[in-house]
Amino acid sequence: MALLLLVISFALFYFYMVRAKKGAEISARTFPAVAAIPEAVGRAAEMGKPVYYTTGLGMGTLNNPLNGPQTLAGISILGHVTRLCSRNGVRIDYFTPIVDSLPLVEETMRTAYLMEGNPEGFDTNHIHFQQDQSPYLTASLGYMQRERPASNIMLGGFYYESVVLGEAGNTIGAMQIGGSANTHQLPFLVATCDYTLIMEELYAASAEIAGDPDVLGSLKGEDILKFVVLALLGVGFLLGLANNATLINILRM
Amino acid sequence: MSEVYKRELVFLVAGLVAAVMIVTYFLDIPVLNGLAQQLQVWALIIQLMAIGLGAINLVRVNYRHMQQKTEGLWIFSAWFMVLFAIMLLLGLVGLSTGSENAIYSWVFANVYTSLSSTLYAITGFYIFSAAYRAFRARNIDAAILLIGGVFVILANAPVGAVIWKGFPIIGGWFNISGQVPAMRTFTITGALGLLAYGFRTLLGKESGFYGEAGQ
């Protein structure tokens, strides 16, 4: 049943992606946090301060089923932020404890500068790697106190560093954009950030940034799928009240 | 190899690997199972190689700070190099003797772990200030959050039950009937988002894993 649901989901995404590509009008969601990114970079340009960017601990590797995709989603958005920074002459400093993400980050940032016609603007010194959570956190806190970045962007798989970085950012008065699909860190990000991408919004944000109609079509497919799940929850709730386990048995097949 | 072919090759390899992993997760096909296990071993080897690259990167960056006498940083870089050399030496000695070096273990347990625990403990203060900001009753939503938060705090604090026996009951209701369904909703929507993200990645529509700048 799980395989069947996966195939149906993929078919639904593909259907809406093809429809969008053929020119059908797709009304996709927009995210205030994504819309605030140019403001965050503009603020840094006005203040002459850098932008701090991190994708969180992510359990220290991309090879983690829960955090790896979040890190990748964060890196996707990093490309967009780096391009804006390059365009506005703003320095962006990226901090990570995820060693296997380094080549991707380097390539993403280099390409972003290249696409803005500013290849000499890229400097590997602005990619800061620290092995493990505590050194990463200590280095980030030190950086925030020394450099006082105008904006703090935290998008990825976070653990307790979310509250520490968020509060440190608040202390220096940085504009903060956060986002994670780790439920245990969402309250901290919501409490400390000006804008937050909650759960699947983190994955969907890169689709909105890309702006390709077919990519936005997958968001539409996702929304339809949400209604299907909601309907299943409703039916399951009613059947549960009647002590009927038919739906549970079907889903467990 | 041209940039276009390189890009296509990356997507092809990623697609094939993903297909093998998905199929073996759902179906029991002995040939593919063996291949999937082999791929996982490769992933582990690549990951370990990346750790080596990370170490080289650290040394390179810190050496540059030392060489250029970067203001405010070079002294930390020098200290890093000293500690890096000590830990590397101790680790290599342990490797040559076939067992873990006792000094290495001592340094790790009594320096690194202690410092990490100290940093973790500081989180408590950050949580206080974050909670203060979140619990200010600036509007009706924040006021509801504040009331809920007070009940949950008093349900968890031993003094709550002493003040009024209803605090643990109401706080427990917020925890079980309020928080659990909300968190499960987040989990379900997160899973759906991940599905869509995975699908876009398989089709080469996501730039994250390829290291390409966002469009």
Interface residues (C-beta under 8 A of the other chain):
Chain A: A2 L3 L6 S9 F10 F13 Y14 M17 T61 N63 P69 T71 L72 A73 G74 I75 S76 I77 L78 G79 H80 T82 R83 V99 D100 L102 P103 L104 V105 E106 E107 T108 M109 T111 A112 L114 M115 T124 N125 H128 F129 Q130 Q131 D132 Q133 S134 L137 T138 R146 Y160 V163 V164 G166 E167 A168 N170 A181 T183 L186 P187 F188 V190 A191 T192 I198 M199 E200 E201 L202 Y203 A204 S206 A207 I209 A210 G211 D212 D214 V215 S218 L219 G221 E222 L225 K226 V229
Chain B: I22 F26 L27 A43 L44 I46 Q47 A50 I51 L53 G54 A55 N57 L58 V61 R64 G72 Y112 L115 S116 L119 Y120 I122 T123 Y126 I127 S129 A130 A131 R133 A134 M183 F186 T187 I188 T189 G190 L192 G193 L194 L195 A196 Y197 G198 F199 R200 T201 L203 K205 E206 S207 G208 F209 Y210 G211 E212 A213 G214 Q215
